[in-house]
């Protein structure tokens, strides 16, 4: 049986506004070196059509820590990032970034994000909706843990005049995963609405050892000008293949 959790907070003031377009992508880099080069472990073949992103992490207790950031607008294309290789010796992570396939959205609003947070509004009340979905997957591509942060808001005159924020998590209990840290923080002001979480998961049976995955913190903020920004700080500790992934589902 799998586990899911939900936290939510709503703050409503008024209805008005429209989104502004803004999108930024990380600079391009070369694909990951050949497997075995200086301790490199390859999870999957790099997509030659992808933008190759190289993250330099920092060494922390139990492994390496990375931070992935981004910004955009709800009118921008969905972007997916998946880790294809990792070097524990140098704390370097290699990710492929590609445009995600479009998904059908409810007819009631073209700006409803593609998230699965169950308490989110699918009406036309909110004008903008941003959601960041981050996870760790095994060698077969199955998600063993993941977290979603979502905000819905109405920008008007440079101010967020209504807002709601949500978060949900998932742990693959059949593979021995359970949650060890669960914190949700929300905020709302004229400047924007934020959903922030700190989540950690552990398994003592996955791959016949102890594995830990952590998202601490992860957040998304919708701003009064219709743009949004997000950040996910993540780390992992496992003898198995555990690749990080992230999808902007806005």
N, C-alpha and C positions, 0 to 999 in steps of 0.2 A: 504494500500500500504506500502511496506517495503522500507527501505532506505539502500543504500550501497554507500561507498565512496572508492576512490582509490588514493593513492599517490605513486609515483615511481621516481627513479633516477637511471641512468645508468652511469658507468664509465668503459671504455674499453681500455686495453693496449696491451694485447697479448693473445695467446691461447697456453696453455700447462698444464701439471700436472696430478696428480692422487690423489685419496682420501686415507687417512690413517684411520684405524679402531680404534675407541675409544668410550666407552660407560660407563656411570656411572648411577646407580640407587640409590634412597634414601634407608636408612636402614629400615629394616622391623620393624613393631610395631604391637601391639595388635589391634583388631577391636575396634570400638567405644563402650563406655559403653551403658547400657540400656537407652532408651529414658526417659527423665524426671530426669535423674541423675544430680543433681546440675545445672539445667537449660539447659541441653542438648536437642536439637531439632534434631530429625532424619528425613532426607529427603528420604532415601531409605535404604533397607536392604543391609548390607555389603556383598560383594561377598567373600565366604570362600576361593576361589582360588586366590584372589587378594593379592598383597602386600599392607598392610595397612600403610598409611602414616599419621603421626600426625604433624600438623603445629601449632606452638605457635606464635600467632600474637601479635601485640602491639595495645594498645588503642589509637585511634585518634578521632578527632571531628567527631561525627556522627556514630561511630562504631569501628570496628577492622580492622587492616590492616595486610596483609600477603604477603610474597614473596616466590614464587616457582621458583626454579632454576634447571638447568640441563645442560648436555653436551653430545655429541655423535659424530657419523659420519654418513654420508648419506647411508652407507651400513648397518646400524643397524636397528633393528626391530622398527616399530612404537609403541609408548607408549601412553596410554590414562589414564588420571586421572580425577576422578569425585568425588566431595564432597558428602559424604553420611550423615554427621552429623556436627552440629555446636553448640558451646557453647558460647553465647554472653557474659556471665558473666566472663568467664576466657579467652576469645579470643582464643579459641582452635578450629581448623578445622580438621576434619577427612576425608581422601580421600582414595579411592580405586585406585590402580594402576595396570593396566592389559595390556597385549600385545594386540594391536589393530589388527583387521582383515586386512590382506593385500588387497590392491586394485590394479586393473589393471592400469598399467602406459603406456603412449604412447610408441610405439615401437621404436621411434626415439632415445630415451635415457632412460636407466634404472635408471638414477640418477635424473630424474625430480620428484620433490616432488608432493604430492597429494593435493596441495593447490588449491584455486579457484581465486587467484589474476589474473585478466583478461589480464594484460599487461606483464606477465611473459613470458620468452622464452621457447618454447617447442621444440627447435631445439637441435642439438648436440653441439652447441657452448660452453655452460657451462658444466664443468665436474662435478660440485657439486651443490647441491640445498638443502637448509634447510628451513623449514617453521614451525612456532609455532602458533597454533590456540587456543585461549582462549575465554571462553564465560561464561555467566550466563544463567541458564535454570530454567523454572518454574517447578511446581510439576508434570507436565505431560511429562517433558523432552524436551519441546520446547525451543529453544534458543530465549531469548528476546533481548540480546545484544551479539555481539562477535567481535573479532579483530584478524586479521592475520598479522604476520610479516614474511617476506620471504627474503632470500638472495640467489643469484646465483653467483658462482665464479669459478675461475680456479687457483688452487694451483700449484706452480712449484718451486722446490728448496727451500721450506720453505717460499715462498712469494706468496701472492695473486696477480696474474698478470692481472686479469680482474674481474670485479664485477658489479652486479646490485642489487638494493634493492627495495622492494615494501612493501606496507601496504594497507589493506582494512578493512572496518568495516561494521557492520550490526546492524540495530535497528528495532525492531518489532513495527512499527508505528500503526498497528491495535490495539495494546494493550496500546497505548499512549506514547510509548517511543520516545525520541528525543535526539539528541546529544548536549551536553553542553560544551565539551572540545575536540579539535581536533588539535593535534600537531604531526608533522612528522619530524624526524631528521635522516639524512643518513650520512655515512662517508665511506671513502675508502682509504686504504693505503696498503703497502706491508704486514702489519700485518693482514689485513682482511677487510671485508666489513660488515657494520652494518645497520640494519633497526631498528629504535627505534620510538615508538609512545607513546603519552599520550592521552587517550580517556576517556571521561566520558559521561554517559547517565542518563536521568531522565524521570520518568513518574509520573504524578499527578493523574492518573486514574487507574493504575494497582492495583488491590486488594483494591480499594476504598481509596487510600492514596498516599503519596509521596514515591517513590522508587528511589534509586540512585545506579548505578553500575559504578565502576571506574577501569581502567587499567592504572596505572601511576607510573613508566613507564613500558613498555614491549619492549623487544628487543631480537634480535638474531644476532649473529656475526659468519661469516664464516672465518676461519683462514687459513693462508698460508700453514699449514701442512695437510689440508684437514679435520680437525675437526671443530666442531662448539660448541658454548655455548649459553645459553639463560636464560632470567630471566623475570618473570612477577610479578609485585607488584600490588595487587588487594585489593579492599575493597567494601563493599556493605552496604546498609541501606534500610531495607524494613520490613514491617510487614508480608510479604508473604514468601512463600518458594522460595528462590533463591539460587540454588546450583551452586558453581563454577566448571568449567570443563576446561581441557586442553588436547590437543592432539598434539604430535610431529608428524607432517605430512611429515617429511623429507624422 
